[in-house]
Amino acid sequence: MKKISSYFWGFAAIAMMAACSNEELVPEAGDVTLPGIANGEAYLTVRLQDASALTRATDGGYKNGVASEHEVNDAQFFFFDKDGVFVGKASVWNGGEDNGEHGSTGNNVEFKGNTVLVLRGVTETSYPEYLLTVLNAGDFQPETTLKATSEALRQWDNTYKDTKYFVMSTSSYFNNNEEHDKFYYATKVAPSNFQDEPYKDDSMNPDKVLQIYVERLAAKVQVTTGPDLQPNEKGLYKIKNVSIAGDPNNEGGQNEGDMDVYVKFSNWGLSGTAKDSYLSKQLNDGWKTKDPFANWMNATDFRCFWAKSTVYGTDPDLSYTSYSELSSTINGTYNPKNYGYAYCNENTNVAENISDNNVVDPAKVTSVLIGAQVCNAEGTPLDLVRHNGLLFKKDAYLNYVVNVVNNANPFNAYTSYVDETDNETKYKKLDGSYLKLVRDADSKALTVVVDEQQFAGEKEFYSITEVDGKKVATELSTEDAKKALQDCLDAYTTDETLFVCDEAFTNGMMYYAIPIEHLAGFGIEGNTKVIIEGSYGVVRNHWYQIVLDKLEKLGTGVFDKTEVIIPTTPEQKYYLAATINILSWKIVNQSVEL
């Protein structure tokens, strides 16, 4: 653990500012002199403790994280007077110790650290009463008041990416003590916590040690598979009886049949994440008495299981990801080669801002995106498209399009090939391989167009005419062949939806979106289950454990792996079943079925 010793800058320098609000501060009992007043130097021994990360959806209790999740590289201590006006800061770190094995359950406190702070230039009017502790944010500067400092926006994610240290701050909770609840995101400091000389052995007198509880600004998410969802020897999961259209017939229709397909999970990631975080967890006074929040106010464990995020009460502006950016591993560990976790800012909101007609909008909440591929039994990805609700193999769909338009307005463009059975040259009308799908820039729909790349290179094309009862092939220029196919597409006006796909599974790529649930469960109105505040959301210092229990349907197709995915409310055909736990890190468990 890195030792930091950048000591307190003098309180005397700011005594003038503090005097305005601290004039009423007097010795705590009778004529007893406050420690340090005689020589202007007081000592404060603190013990840093982690208010352990928590899991929700179902309450999984507390669980310790891995060692690096609570390492401290920098500790700052910001002091404020009784009115919450900033009076000074210290920066000291003398190390710490783990509290239990990583991953063990039952401990609310994950680690402890001992620190001795030196306050110089103290006077009766410059004694601080509140302490806000910030870890691993060395560049952070306080505001002039405690409230403004607690509400300072912090992009902890950049700090973690650059340094691999998690930003932490004093934990927030109500305990029905007026002095504490006035600034619930800070530690109340009593004059008795100060000494006029360093206290070297705090184990002898724990009352002399100020206990400080901190929590990470990050929420943690993990995805695993349950015992009932097991792959075959090739790492594939079977989905039975999926209806996929086959090769087109001569009338321009398609044959449809049920077949077993397989799913291969790739990586997963988070979508719909908040772009920043408050430094301190923000709470509502009304939560003290309102369910379920009152039950989530755990003063014994120095924490609260809900929060007002930076998007709380708004139509949230969130960050999204693409398929190619999914990087966490299902059933993964903390090993960099098999990384199984993802972290994000807390994202909470009121129910009306995240749902429509009592259905959660996965684009308005933080969701897990499970990346996958649909395959055949050998694990080879299947290129599929969904057209008018029906799944096709992509080449079969494009051939279907060519047959339909050709039946309506026949075109005359062929390629040649040598039939190996009789070694004769034969001719084949341009088929679906000369078409492709593109994303329309305006409508964003997937539409069929001529694939000009297929006409590139030294290829020979022909038109076929009948002369004296015989078919005669005449060489056709590349441009004329391409024009013949294009004109045929343009002439077809019977049903323009023929050229539009609902979705495409390029190289079998697809995703399952799982909105992350919190601990509230759901309300009941009559016989209807309703979304309430706290049904969905991610809260700092909680560990959300998503367990995949069942896999029965295909996910949502991915056309281009670099396109940003903004998940939409899925139809039943995309239903995914999962269980979520949140953790010391407080654990939240959530099970889902896909």
N, C-alpha and C positions, 0 to 999 in steps of 0.2 A: 504494500500500500504506500503510495507516495505521501511523504510528510510535507505539509505546507505550514510555514510559519511567517506570515506577513501580519504583523501585529496591529492592533487597534490604533487608529489615529485619534489624537486627543479629544476628549469630550470638552475640554476647556474652550476649544476653538468654536464650539457650537453652543456653548452654554447660554449665550445671549438669546439664541433662537428658542432654546428649550425653556428658558425662564418664563416666557410668556404663558406657557401652558402648564408649567409644573410648579408654580408658586405655592400651591397648596400642599405639596409633598412635604411631609414631616416625618421625623423618626417614628418607627413603627410601634413603639411602646414607651410611654412615659418620656423620660429624657435620654433614652438609649441612643447613642450616636450611631448613625448609619455606617456600616463597614466601609473603610477606605477614606472617609471624610478627613480624618486626621492628617493623612499624608497625601491625599489626592490620588490614591491608587487602589483600586478594588479588583478582586479576582472572582470570576464566575466559572465554575466547573459544570460542564454540560455533558450529558450522555445522549448521543444520537441513536434513535431507534426507528426502524422501518415499520410503518403501519401496514405491513404485509399486503401483498397483492391478492385480490379477491376474485372468485368466479361466481357467475350468476346464470340465469334462466332457471336452473335449479341450483340451490346454494350448495356448492361443493366444499364449503369451509375454507380454510386457509392452506396455502401451499407455498413453500419456499421456491424461489427461482434459482437460476444458475448463478455462480459466483460473480460473473461479470455484470450481472444486472443490478448489483448493488455496490459495485466498486465506487470509491470516492476519489476523485482527482483534485477537487477544489471545493472548499466549504466557505461560504460567506454568511455572516451573521449581521442582520440589519436591526438596529435598535430604534424604538419609537417611544415617545412619551405617552402619558395617559390619554391624550387626545388623538393619538395616532400620528403625531408629527415626527418626522425623521430626525434623529439626533446623532447617529453615528453608526459605524460598522466595524466588524473585525473579520479577519480571514485566517483561520488556524485549523489544522487537521493533524491529530496525533495518532491516527490509525483506528482500527476497529476489529471486531471479531464476528465470525459467523454465529448464527443461532440455529443450529440444526443442519442436517444434511440437506443438500439441494434436492428439491422435489418432495421432501417429507411433508406430511400434513399436520395440522393442529397448532402450528405456531403462528400467532398474530405478528410477532416481531421477528424480522428476518436477520437483522444484524444490529450490532451495537458499536458505537464509537465514543471514545472519551476525548474530550477537548477542554483545555483550560484557556479561557479568554482573559486578557488583561485590559482593564479599563483605566485609562489614565486621565487625570484632570477632572475627576468626578467631584461634584458638589451636591449639596442637598437639592438644588433645583435642576440638576442635570442627570439625576438618576433615571434610567429607562424603566418602562413598565411592560413593554411588549417587545418580543423578539421574533423576527421572521427569518427563518433559516433557508438558504438556497444552496444546493449542492450541484457541482459539475456545470456551472454556468459562470465561468470566470469573468466574462465580459459584461455581465448584467449590472446595471446601475439602477438604484432605487429611485422612485419618485419622491416628492416632498411629503407625501402622506402614506400611511399604511394601506388605506383603502385603494389608492391609486396604484401603489406598488403591487398589491395582490391582483389587480386587474390588468397589469401590464401583459401585453401579448408576447408569447414566447413560442418560437419555432424550435422546440426541443429536438425535432427530428434532424435538423441540420447539425446540431451539436453531437448527436449520437453517430451520425454518419461520418463526421470528421474525427471524432475522438473515441468512439465506442463507449462513452460514459452517458448514463441516463441522467437527465436533469430531474432533480427532486426538490420539493419545497415542504414547508410545515403542513401537516395534515389538517384538514378542515372538518369540524363537527360541532354540533351544539351539545352542551351538557347542562343547560338550565342554570348556569352560573352567569349572572349578569356581566361581571367583569370579563369573563372569558368570551361569552357570546357576542359582546360588543365588537370584538375583532376575532371571530372564530377561526380565522386562518393563521393566527399567530399564537405563540406561547406566552402566557402571562408570567411575568417575572416579578417575584416578591423581593423586597430588600433583604430578607433572610437568606436568599439564594447567594448573596454576595459575601465575600470574605475579604479581610484585610491582608491576607497572605495566601500564597498558593496552597491548595488543599491536595496533598499528594496521594492520599490513599482513600478514595471515595468509598471503598468497601466498608470502611470502619463507620462511616456515618452517611448513609445514602440520602438522608434528608437534606444534606448540603449540596446534593447534585441536582441540577435542573434537568428533568427529563424532556427531551425534544423528540417528537414523532414526525417523521417525514414520509412522503409518498411520492412515487414517480409520477411525472406528468403523463407518461405513456400508458395506454391500455395494451394488453398482450393477447394474441389470438393464436390458437393451435388447432390443427385438424388431424383427426385420426379416424381409422375405421373400427367399427365395433366387431364383436366376436361373431355376429351372424352375417357379416359381409366379408367373405373371403374370396380371393382370386383363384383362378386355376393355376396349373403349373407354369403357364406362360405369362402370369401376371395380369390376366384378363378377367373381366366380369361379364357374365352372360346376361343379355336381355332377350327374353323369349318373345316370339311372335310379333316382330315388327313388320308392319305392312310397307313394302317397298315396290314401286312399279318397275316392271322389267322392260324388255325390249319392245319397241313399238311394232304393231302389226301393219299390214298393208293398207288398212283403212285409216291410218293416222291415229289410232287409239293406243292404248297401252294395256299390257297385262299386269295384273296386280297379284301379289302373293305374300304370304307371311314367311318370314325367315328369322332365324336367330342371328343376332349381331352381338358384338362384344364391345366393351368399353375398356379403354386403357387410360387410367388417370395420369396426368402429367403433373404440373405444379399448380399451386394456388396462390392467391393474393387477396388484397383488400381493395374494395371499391367504395366510393361514397364516403371518403374520409374528410374530416374537418381540416382546414388549411392551417390553423394555428390553435393555440391553447392559452387560457389565462395562466399566469404564473401560479396562482393559488386556486384551489377548487372553490367555486362560487356556489352558495346555497341560498334558498329562499326561507325567510322567517316562517312562512306559512307551513313549511314542512315539519315544524316541531310537533304539530298536532294532527296533521292530515295523513291518513293512510294512503299508500303503503310507506310513505317517506318517514313517518314517525318511527316505524319499526326498523328503518334502515339507518337511524341515527344511533350509532354504537359508540357511546362515550367511553365505555369500558375498554374497547379496543382502539379508541382514539381515531375514529373514522366515520364517514358517512358513505352509504352505498349508492348515492345518486348525486347529480351535479347539474349546474347550468353551464353548458358549453358555450363557446363563442357564437354558435348558430342557434342557441336556444330561443324559442319564441319567434323564429323567422322562417321564411321559405328558404331553406338552406342552399348556399352556394358551396358545393363540395368538390373534391378532387376524385378523378376516376383513372382507371388504368387500362392497359391493353393486354391482349392474350400473351404477347411476346414478353411482357414485363412481369408475368406471374413467376415468382421465383422461390416460393417456400414449398417444402416437401411434405406430402401427406405421410403421417407416421414418422416424421423426421425428428431429429434431435438438435442439440445446439452445435453439433459438428458442422463446420463451414461447408463440408462436402455433402452434407445431408441436412440442410438447415430447415428446421420444422416450425419456426415461429415467425410471426409478423407483428409489428407494433404500429400504433397510430395514435393521433390525438383523440381525446374524448369527444363524443358526438351524441348529444342528447337533445330532445325536443318535446314539445307538447304533442298530443296524439293527432290533433287536427292538421298539423303541419307535415305529417309523415304518412298519412293514409287518405284513401278516397273510398267512400262507401264501405268503410270498415275493412278495407283491404290495404295492407301495407304497401307503400311504394318503395321498392328496393333502391331506387335512385335517390331517395330522401334520407336514407339511413345508411350506416356502415354495413356493408355486406361482404361475405366471403365469396369470391369467385373461384370455383373449382374448375381448373382446366382439364380437358379430357379429349380423347379421340375415339370415334366410332370405327370399329375394325371388323374384319372377318375373323374366322376361327384361327387363322394363322397369325393374327396380329397385324395384318396389312391394312392401313387406313382406307376407309371407303369415302370417295368423293360423292357427297349427297347434296341434293337440293330439295327444298319443300316448295311445291307449286300448288296453289289452291288447296292447301292443307294436306296434300299427298306427297309422300317422300318418293323421290326418284334417285337412282344413280345418275350422276350428272351427265355422263355421256348418253345415257338413255333418254334423259329429258331433252338434251339438245337435238338428238336424232328425232325425237317426237315433234319438236318445233319444226324442223325441216320437213318432215312428212306432212304435217298439217298444212303448212303454207304451200307446199308443192302440190298437194291435192287440190287446193283452192285455185292456185295460179301456177301451173307447171313451169319450171325454169329449165334451161338447156345448158348445163355445164357439168362436165365429167372429168374424172381422172382415169388413167389406164393402169392396169396391173397384169402380171402374167399368172395365169391359173396353173398352179403346180400339178394339177391332175392331168391336164392335157397339153400343157406348155403353150397355150394359146393366149394371145393378148385379148383382154376383155376390158370393159369400161364400167365405171361405177359413178353414179351421180354424187355430187358433193353432199357430204353428210354433216352431222352435227359437230364433227371435229373442226369445221371451218367457222364455227360460232364460239362465242365466249360470253361470260357474264362480266358486267362492269357495274360499279356503283354510280348511279346518276348523281351528278354534283348538286342538283337542285332538290330533287325529291328524296334523295338518299335511297331510292329503291334499287333493287338488283334487277338489271334489265339485260336482255339478250341483244348482242350486236355482232356484226361480222368481225371475225378475228383476222385482221390484216396480216399479222405475222405468219399465218398459215399459207399466205399467198407469196411470201418472200422466198428467195432462192430460185434455183433452177428446176422449176416444176413445169410439167406440161399439162395443159388443159384442152378439152375437146368439146365440141357440140356434136350431137348425134342426129342425123337426118335419115329418112328412108328414101332410097333410090331404087326403083324397079324391084320393090319388095325386099330390098336388103338394107340393113343399117350401115350407114357410112359415117365414119368419124372424121371430122374436120378440125384441124388445130385451131385453138382459141387462145387469144392473148390473155395474159394474166389479168389485165384490167377488165377485159370483157367478161371473163369468168367471174371475177369479183362483183362486177356490176350486175350480172345475171342473178346472183344470189341476193344481192342487196335490193334489187328491184322487186324480187319476189317477196321479201320481207316487208317492203314498203307498201306493196299492193294488198297485203292481208289486213283487212279492217273488220273482219267478222267479230273477233274477240281480242282486243289489245292486251288483255290480261295474260294472253298466251306468252308474252315476252317478259313477264314480271315474275320474279320468285319471292316467296315470303322470306326465305333465308337460305344460306348455303353453308355446307360443312366442308370447307376447303381442306383437302388432305385429312378429312375426318374431324377437323377441329370443332370443338363445342365447349360450352361452359355451363355450369350450374350456379345460379345465384342464391345464396342463403342469407337473408336479412338476419343480423345478429340480434338475438333476444336478450333482454335483461331479466331482472328478477320479479317483475310485477305480475307475470302471468297475464291473464286476460279477464276483463269484467264480463258480467252477464246482464243482458237486458232481455227479459222474458226467457226465451229459449235460445237466444243468440249470443254467441261469444263475441265480445267487442274489444277493440284495441283501446288501451288506456295509457296514460303517461307512465313510462317505465316498462311497458311491454317490450319495446325495442330501444336499443341504445348501447353505447360503449362508454364506460366510465374509467377515468384514470386509475392506475394501480389495481385494476381487475384483470383477471386472466380468464379469457373466454375459450372454453374447450369445446370444439365442435366435433361430435362423433357421428360419422356416417353409418347409418344402420341398415339401409336397404337401397337397392338400385333397381328400378323397374322401368324407367323411361329415358329417352334421349334428352340431352340438354338443349340449349339454344345454340344454333350454328354460328360459326365464326367464318366470315368470308375472307377477311384480311387480318392477319395476326397483329398488324401494327395499328389498326383502328382502335380508338378509344371506345371502351365498352361502357355504355350507360344502361344498366339493367332495367328492364321493364317488368311490369307485373306479369308473371308467367301464367299461361293457361295451364289447365290440369295436366296436359301432356308433358309439361316440364316439371312436374312436382318432384321435389327432392325431400326426403325425410332425413332429419339430423337432430342430435341432442347437444345443447350448449351448456357448459360449465363456466362460471366466472371465479379467480383465486385471490394468501400471504405472499405474493400476489393473491387477492381474494378470488376464489374460483367460481365461475358461472358455467354450468353444464348445459349443453343443448344437443339433442339428438335430432337428426334429420333423415328423411327418406328421399332418395333421388328417383 
